[in-house]
Amino acid sequence: MQRDVNRLKRRKAKRNKIISLFVLCLVVALAMVMMRACSDQFSEPYNKSYQPMDTLRKQGNAP
């Protein structure tokens, strides 16, 4: 009887570990997909006409 209870506890603990690992992997995969989708939206720079300040100073266009 005690052997059956112990075996049941071990099986339950193993099942819980597998389920928690699976859920953790799903969360990580979902986060990676969301980050990838977000980064794909911003493939181009916000300001296409951006030039560094030192380039502007060399050209003499600085205020």
C-alpha positions in Angstrom: 0.0 0.0 0.0 2.7 2.5 1.0 4.7 1.5 -2.1 1.7 2.4 -4.3 1.4 5.8 -2.6 5.1 6.5 -3.0 5.0 5.6 -6.7 1.9 7.8 -7.2 3.7 10.7 -5.5 6.8 10.2 -7.7 4.7 10.0 -10.9 2.8 13.1 -9.9 6.0 15.0 -9.1 7.5 14.0 -12.4 4.4 14.9 -14.3 4.3 18.3 -12.6 8.0 18.9 -13.5 7.3 18.0 -17.2 4.2 20.3 -17.4 6.0 23.2 -15.7 9.0 22.8 -18.1 6.6 22.7 -21.1 4.8 25.8 -19.9 8.2 27.6 -19.4 9.3 26.7 -22.9 6.0 28.0 -24.3 6.4 31.3 -22.5 10.0 31.7 -23.7 9.0 30.9 -27.3 6.1 33.4 -27.1 8.4 36.1 -25.8 10.9 35.4 -28.6 8.1 35.6 -31.3 6.8 38.8 -29.9 10.3 40.4 -29.8 10.9 39.2 -33.4 7.6 40.7 -34.6 8.3 43.9 -32.8 11.8 44.2 -34.2 10.5 43.5 -37.7 8.2 46.6 -37.5 11.2 48.9 -36.9 13.5 47.7 -39.7 14.0 51.3 -41.0 15.4 54.1 -38.9 12.9 56.6 -37.4 14.5 59.6 -39.1 15.9 58.7 -42.5 17.5 62.2 -42.9 19.6 61.8 -39.7 23.2 63.0 -40.0 25.7 63.1 -37.2 26.6 66.5 -35.8 30.2 66.3 -36.8 29.2 65.8 -40.5 27.0 68.9 -40.3 29.8 70.9 -38.7 32.3 69.9 -41.4 29.8 71.0 -44.1 29.3 74.4 -42.4 25.6 73.9 -42.0 25.6 74.1 -38.2 23.6 77.0 -36.7 
